[in-house]
Amino acid sequence: MTYSLPPMPSAPERAAHLLMGLFGAVGDGCHTLTISVTGCAREAVAALPFHNFGEYTDVDAEAALDAIALLSLTFGCTGGAIVRTSHADDTSRVLGWQLSDCTAHPLNRAEIFSAYCTDAATGEPIPPEPGTEYADAPPVLA
């Protein structure tokens, strides 16, 4: 008897599911997703503003395709995703995930605080941004 496995989704398909999972994980509001990919021949960074309203996400389609292309690069490379949610009272919430193989691994509040409040060049602590909450990232369903 011969068994065949269903085909694995391609990197762009997995990246598209990951992007939709990131959109869904952060809830309603005005957000900016920043994606960075390192560990490849070159580093790449992209920022993608989007707005969630219940089941609807408002995002520029061309910018979303660029984000999918960048997320596809996480096969064999490492990266990170940060979502900053801006509130009407000029405060914000920051969530983060480590990326690898089109999978997002949530960072806890201490990890995201450390990433934002440590000088990359010197390793010295820097003060947190006023009005910013560094929070535990939820799991991403992709």
Secondary structure, DSSP 8 states (H G I E B T S, - for coil): ----------HHHHHHHHHHHHHHHT-SEEEEEEEEEESSSS-EEEEEEEEEETTEEEE-HHHHHHHHHHHHTTTTSEEEEEEEEE-TTS-EEEEEEEEETTEEEE--HHHHHHHHSB-TTT--B----TTEEE--------
